[in-house]
Amino acid sequence: MAPIVFFSFLLALPVPDSPASDLPWHELAIHISAESGVSSDTATLCRVRIENHGMRTWSGRRLVFEAEALEGGQVVERARGRFGLTLGARETLETIIGFSGRFRDFRVRLLAKESLETSTVKRGTRSKGSKGSKGSKGSKGRKRRSR
C-alpha cells in the first residue's frame, strides 16, 4: 500500500520541464455572463472577462478560450475566442462572443495549448501588383463578413 501512495504522490507533482507549469495560470481568472442589454429570439451574446491578479503582462491575442452554452447541464454549443490588446498587471480585458439560440447557463475556460503556441502567420506583406485601388485588377481583396 505504501508504494502505491508514494507513486501517486509523485504523479501529482508538477513536471518542471513542462512549458505549461512555467505559466502562472492561477493568476488569471476568466468569467462569462449573458449580455443583458441585448435581446434576441435566435441568438445569445455573452461577455467574457479575464482578470489578471498577478504582476505579469499577457498578450491578449495569446489568451485563447472556449465558451460553452449549457442546457440541462449538457453542452449544447461551443465557441472559441481570444482577447485583443495587452493584459497588464492587475488589469482586465473583455470581449463579446455569440451563440446561436437562447441560453441561460454558460461556462468558459482558457485553452492552455493554444495560448502557448506562437503565431506563424505573417502580417502586413503586400505584393507589388496590389498597390492599386480596391477595384483594380491586381489587388486581392478579402471578403468581409456582413453582420
Secondary structure, DSSP 8 states (H G I E B T S, - for coil): -HHHHHHHHHHHS--TT-HHHHS-GGGEEEEEEE-TT---SSEEEEEEEEEE-SS--EEGGG-EEEEEEEETTEEEEEEEEE--SEE-TT-EEEEEEEEES--SEEEEEE-HHHHHS------S---GGG-S-TTSTT---------
